[in-house]
Amino acid sequence: MEFYHGCVKIVTYKRQTLALDGHTVRTEGEECLKTVVVKAGQVAGAKLRFIGEGNEQYKREPTDLIITLTEDN
């Protein structure tokens, strides 16, 4: 029903972040919230990409966050 009409979902995920020294990765990770808009007509299995919102790495840009839409019964 939500794929047919569209909806807004809030997704919670953990990402790796760098410590203040900029070299070491924090072991506990950071918990983040992301608001995802599912457009009417999207299908299960569709992938949404959010550029630069994934894990942080030393001397590199943060990775992309990829969310795959699934259908729960």
N, C-alpha and C positions, 0 to 999 in steps of 0.2 A: 504494500500500500504506500509506503514512504518513497519507494522508487518511482511509483506512478505519479504521485502528487508533488514530490519533493519535500525536503525537510531541512532542519538545521540541527546538527549534532555537536556535542562537546566531547572531544577526545582527550584523554589523559595519557601521557607517555613520558618515559624517562630518556634523558640524553646525557651523554658524557660531556663534561665541560673541563676546561683547563683551570688549573690553580692560579693564584695570583702571580706566580713566577712566570707563567706563560709556557712552561715546559712540561709539567706533569699533569696527568689526567686525574681528576678527582674520582675516587673509588665509589662514592655513594651515588653519584649522578644527580641530575637536577630534574625534578618533576615539573612538567609543563602542561599547560592546557591549550588546546587549539580548537577554534570554532570552525566546523566544516559545513559548507552548504552543499547539500545533495540536490542537484537540479532535477526537475521533473523529466522522466524518460531515461535517466541513467540506469545502467544495469549492474547487477552483481558482478564483481570481478574488475570493475573499472578502477583505475589507479589515479590518484590525485598526487601531484608533486608540489611541494612547497620548498622553494629554493633557499638554501642556507639556513634551514631551521633544524637540521639534524645534529649529529655529534660533532664536537670541535676536535681539531687535530693540531699538533704542533707545526707551525710554519705552513699551514694550508688553510684554505677556506673551509668553513663548516660544510658538512655534507648536506644533501637534500633529504627532507622528510618525505617518505612515500607512504601514503595511506591507501590500502586496498579495501574497497567496499565489499562487504559480505552481507548475506541475507540470513538472519536468525529466524528460526521457526518458533 
